[in-house]
Amino acid sequence: MLRVDGLSKSYGEKRILDGVSFALGAGVFALQGANGIGKSTLLALLAGAEPADGGDIWIDGRNLREEPRPARQLLSYAPDESPAYPFMTGRELLDFVAMIKKARVADVALGLVEGFALGAVLDTRFSDLSLGSQKKFVLCAAWIGEARVMLLDEPSNGLDLAARDLLARMFRAEARSRTIVYASHDAEFVETAGAAVIALETLLMNRGACSSART
């Protein structure tokens, strides 16, 4: 569902990614590596949130560069830091994402709202929410629409134990129908979620020789 060919990215003179290539089918994959190696950058490039310097990305057969709109309709992206405006409420964020994706806030996302115990703060502004609650709303938004590829940056950061367990169960339940790629330093969460580990150092050293049908 996710294929990358020759992906490159630099910031000034600093080369972050150079000719990275890999292909992943359905499953749960934990992207790991040292701080600053490029995990967040790779996820942002895969999501189209940042432009690549070179290379191509396919989301379920759609080229992100040549067909950006249909490709983005097939993916969801949850960055580590909340992208919501401070004045936006949790409910408004979910409605906004649903509008962008031309979808609705369906039962799965609403189930996560309930499971994360967010009902009481649905109409609270993000500026007044804890970082953990902000993270939970961003994760709920990721389940809006029919994404074939889910990209999440440190999804367990700031979550309480019950929320971490719920998220791990969601990952395991989706393993046969979606490609879930997330960056994480949390070894316990990686194990609980049943994820296959992808070492970014290995991709960089091998210029990307990673292919898997599923975990």
FENJO-V240518 format. One record per residue. N is the residue number from 1. RES is the residue in three letters. SS is DSSP state (alpha for helix, beta for strand, coil for the rest). PHI is phi in radians with two decimals (* if undefined). OMEGA is omega as a letter, one per 40 degrees, with the letter a starting at -180 (* if undefined). Layout:
[[N | RES | SS | PHI | OMEGA] [N | RES | SS | PHI | OMEGA]]
//
This chain:
[[1 | MET | coil | * | i] [2 | LEU | beta | -2.13 | i] [3 | ARG | beta | -2.32 | a] [4 | VAL | beta | -2.25 | a] [5 | ASP | beta | -2.37 | i] [6 | GLY | beta | 1.16 | a] [7 | LEU | beta | -1.30 | a] [8 | SER | beta | -2.35 | i] [9 | LYS | beta | -2.74 | i] [10 | SER | beta | -2.28 | i] [11 | TYR | beta | -2.09 | a] [12 | GLY | coil | 1.12 | i] [13 | GLU | coil | -1.51 | a] [14 | LYS | beta | -1.60 | i] [15 | ARG | beta | -1.52 | a] [16 | ILE | beta | -1.60 | a] [17 | LEU | beta | -2.25 | a] [18 | ASP | beta | -2.45 | i] [19 | GLY | beta | 1.20 | a] [20 | VAL | beta | -1.31 | i] [21 | SER | beta | -2.40 | i] [22 | PHE | beta | -2.92 | i] [23 | ALA | beta | -2.44 | a] [24 | LEU | beta | -2.29 | i] [25 | GLY | coil | -1.69 | a] [26 | ALA | coil | -1.12 | i] [27 | GLY | beta | 2.61 | i] [28 | VAL | beta | -2.03 | a] [29 | PHE | beta | -2.28 | i] [30 | ALA | beta | -1.76 | i] [31 | LEU | beta | -1.53 | a] [32 | GLN | beta | -2.24 | i] [33 | GLY | coil | 2.89 | a] [34 | ALA | coil | -1.13 | i] [35 | ASN | coil | -1.01 | i] [36 | GLY | coil | 1.45 | a] [37 | ILE | coil | -1.35 | i] [38 | GLY | coil | 2.19 | a] [39 | LYS | alpha | -1.11 | a] [40 | SER | alpha | -1.13 | i] [41 | THR | alpha | -1.08 | i] [42 | LEU | alpha | -1.05 | i] [43 | LEU | alpha | -1.11 | i] [44 | ALA | alpha | -1.13 | i] [45 | LEU | alpha | -1.17 | a] [46 | LEU | alpha | -1.08 | a] [47 | ALA | alpha | -1.48 | a] [48 | GLY | coil | 1.38 | i] [49 | ALA | coil | -1.35 | i] [50 | GLU | coil | -2.28 | i] [51 | PRO | coil | -1.38 | i] [52 | ALA | coil | -1.45 | i] [53 | ASP | coil | -1.37 | i] [54 | GLY | beta | -2.89 | i] [55 | GLY | beta | 1.75 | a] [56 | ASP | beta | -2.34 | i] [57 | ILE | beta | -2.26 | i] [58 | TRP | beta | -2.02 | i] [59 | ILE | beta | -1.89 | a] [60 | ASP | coil | 0.87 | i] [61 | GLY | coil | 1.57 | i] [62 | ARG | beta | -1.73 | i] [63 | ASN | beta | -1.35 | a] [64 | LEU | coil | -1.13 | a] [65 | ARG | coil | -1.39 | a] [66 | GLU | coil | -1.51 | a] [67 | GLU | coil | -2.28 | a] [68 | PRO | alpha | -1.05 | a] [69 | ARG | alpha | -1.19 | i] [70 | PRO | alpha | -1.13 | i] [71 | ALA | alpha | -1.15 | a] [72 | ARG | alpha | -1.18 | i] [73 | GLN | alpha | -1.14 | a] [74 | LEU | coil | -1.74 | i] [75 | LEU | beta | -2.33 | i] [76 | SER | beta | -2.32 | a] [77 | TYR | beta | -2.46 | i] [78 | ALA | beta | -2.15 | i] [79 | PRO | coil | -1.21 | a] [80 | ASP | coil | -1.17 | i] [81 | GLU | coil | -1.72 | a] [82 | SER | coil | -1.11 | i] [83 | PRO | coil | -1.54 | a] [84 | ALA | coil | -1.24 | i] [85 | TYR | coil | -1.23 | a] [86 | PRO | coil | -1.01 | a] [87 | PHE | coil | -1.50 | a] [88 | MET | coil | -1.43 | i] [89 | THR | beta | -1.54 | i] [90 | GLY | alpha | -1.05 | i] [91 | ARG | alpha | -1.09 | i] [92 | GLU | alpha | -1.16 | i] [93 | LEU | alpha | -1.09 | a] [94 | LEU | alpha | -1.08 | i] [95 | ASP | alpha | -1.15 | a] [96 | PHE | alpha | -1.15 | i] [97 | VAL | alpha | -1.10 | i] [98 | ALA | alpha | -1.08 | i] [99 | MET | alpha | -1.13 | a] [100 | ILE | alpha | -1.07 | a] [101 | LYS | coil | -1.49 | a] [102 | LYS | coil | 0.92 | a] [103 | ALA | coil | -2.30 | i] [104 | ARG | coil | -2.26 | i] [105 | VAL | coil | -1.31 | a] [106 | ALA | coil | -1.41 | a] [107 | ASP | alpha | -1.06 | a] [108 | VAL | alpha | -1.13 | i] [109 | ALA | alpha | -1.13 | i] [110 | LEU | alpha | -1.17 | i] [111 | GLY | alpha | -1.13 | i] [112 | LEU | alpha | -1.19 | i] [113 | VAL | alpha | -0.99 | i] [114 | GLU | alpha | -1.21 | a] [115 | GLY | alpha | -1.11 | i] [116 | PHE | coil | -1.48 | i] [117 | ALA | coil | 1.03 | a] [118 | LEU | coil | -1.74 | a] [119 | GLY | alpha | -0.96 | a] [120 | ALA | alpha | -1.29 | a] [121 | VAL | alpha | -2.08 | a] [122 | LEU | coil | -1.01 | a] [123 | ASP | coil | -1.86 | i] [124 | THR | coil | -1.65 | i] [125 | ARG | beta | -1.14 | i] [126 | PHE | alpha | -1.04 | a] [127 | SER | alpha | -1.11 | a] [128 | ASP | alpha | -1.81 | i] [129 | LEU | coil | -1.63 | i] [130 | SER | coil | -1.20 | i] [131 | LEU | alpha | -1.08 | i] [132 | GLY | alpha | -1.11 | i] [133 | SER | alpha | -1.19 | i] [134 | GLN | alpha | -1.04 | i] [135 | LYS | alpha | -1.05 | a] [136 | LYS | alpha | -1.08 | i] [137 | PHE | alpha | -1.14 | i] [138 | VAL | alpha | -1.10 | i] [139 | LEU | alpha | -1.17 | i] [140 | CYS | alpha | -1.03 | a] [141 | ALA | alpha | -1.09 | a] [142 | ALA | alpha | -1.14 | a] [143 | TRP | coil | -1.63 | i] [144 | ILE | coil | -1.48 | a] [145 | GLY | coil | 1.60 | a] [146 | GLU | coil | -2.00 | a] [147 | ALA | coil | -1.12 | i] [148 | ARG | coil | -1.56 | i] [149 | VAL | beta | -2.21 | i] [150 | MET | beta | -2.01 | a] [151 | LEU | beta | -2.14 | a] [152 | LEU | beta | -2.36 | a] [153 | ASP | beta | -1.82 | a] [154 | GLU | coil | 0.82 | a] [155 | PRO | coil | -1.14 | a] [156 | SER | coil | -1.53 | i] [157 | ASN | coil | -1.03 | i] [158 | GLY | coil | 1.37 | a] [159 | LEU | coil | -1.60 | i] [160 | ASP | coil | -1.31 | a] [161 | LEU | alpha | -1.04 | a] [162 | ALA | alpha | -1.11 | i] [163 | ALA | alpha | -1.19 | i] [164 | ARG | alpha | -1.08 | i] [165 | ASP | alpha | -1.13 | i] [166 | LEU | alpha | -1.11 | a] [167 | LEU | alpha | -1.12 | i] [168 | ALA | alpha | -1.08 | i] [169 | ARG | alpha | -1.13 | i] [170 | MET | alpha | -1.09 | i] [171 | PHE | alpha | -1.04 | a] [172 | ARG | alpha | -1.11 | a] [173 | ALA | alpha | -1.17 | a] [174 | GLU | alpha | -1.63 | a] [175 | ALA | coil | -1.07 | a] [176 | ARG | coil | -1.58 | a] [177 | SER | coil | -2.07 | a] [178 | ARG | coil | -2.40 | i] [179 | THR | beta | -1.79 | a] [180 | ILE | beta | -1.96 | i] [181 | VAL | beta | -2.10 | a] [182 | TYR | beta | -2.47 | i] [183 | ALA | beta | -1.54 | a] [184 | SER | coil | -2.79 | i] [185 | HIS | coil | -1.72 | a] [186 | ASP | coil | -1.57 | a] [187 | ALA | alpha | -1.07 | i] [188 | GLU | alpha | -1.13 | i] [189 | PHE | alpha | -1.16 | i] [190 | VAL | alpha | -1.01 | i] [191 | GLU | alpha | -1.18 | a] [192 | THR | alpha | -1.11 | a] [193 | ALA | coil | -1.37 | i] [194 | GLY | coil | 1.18 | a] [195 | ALA | coil | -1.55 | i] [196 | ALA | beta | -1.49 | a] [197 | VAL | beta | -1.51 | i] [198 | ILE | beta | -1.99 | i] [199 | ALA | beta | -1.47 | a] [200 | LEU | alpha | -1.08 | i] [201 | GLU | alpha | -0.99 | a] [202 | THR | alpha | -1.15 | i] [203 | LEU | alpha | -1.06 | a] [204 | LEU | alpha | -1.21 | a] [205 | MET | alpha | -1.19 | a] [206 | ASN | coil | -1.58 | a] [207 | ARG | coil | 0.89 | i] [208 | GLY | coil | 1.45 | i] [209 | ALA | coil | -2.16 | a] [210 | CYS | beta | -2.27 | i] [211 | SER | beta | -2.54 | a] [212 | SER | beta | -2.63 | i] [213 | ALA | coil | -1.36 | i] [214 | ARG | coil | -2.99 | i] [215 | THR | coil | -1.21 | *]]
//
